[in-house]
Amino acid sequence: MRLVGGRLRGKLLTVPEGLAIRPTADRARENLFNILEHGRAAKLVGLRLNGAHVLDAFAGTGALGLETFSRGAARVTFMDNTRMARRVLELNIAACKAGDSVDIRDCDVTNPPLAPAPADLVFLDPPYGADLLVPALEALEKRGWHKDSTLIVAECGANEALTLPDFLVERDRRRYGAAQFILLSHRMPTD
């Protein structure tokens, strides 16, 4: 697995063997970042990756957050509470020389700490079929991790249904093989 864009394009990332961590495939990540940089949903909320504060929740290898770092994000916060993920994440952060620009939170995403400031972009990639997406969305909102102009990218299995909390609206949805990305933001007066 490698970073697909930005100043670290081509940088190889460590991926553990087995099924405990399921990183987002390079091709799907490349398509997702094209949407984040040029798509309607990103334009609607005014997302700019350069200088952004990003939250990569259920971080695993950290590929999504490190991809934003490669593309100019100012700060990336990673959340994961598994020992294997944190070990791999630390290796990948060191390989990208991102140490001063990142924060690793050893926590349950459904019970996160208070946010020091809301993120501009949030990635949520929980284990497929674990029913953690909605509880995580609600918990992160209550603890201040997203705001009205935050774009949220929820990744889940291609056949998983998602009933959104009332404060969120679906802006886009894309399917890539066994995965789907659902782009969300807070409701706006025009919704």
Secondary structure, 3 states (H helix, E strand, C coil): CECCCCCCCCCECCCCCCCCCCCCCHHHHHHHHHHHHHCHHHHHHCCCCCCCEEEEECCCCCHHHHHHHHCCCCEEEEECCCHHHHHHHHHHHHHCCCHHHEEEECCCCCCCCCCCCCEEEEEECCCCCCCCHHHHHHHHHHCCCEEEEEEEEEEEECCCCCCCCCCEEEEEEEEECCEEEEEEEECCCCC
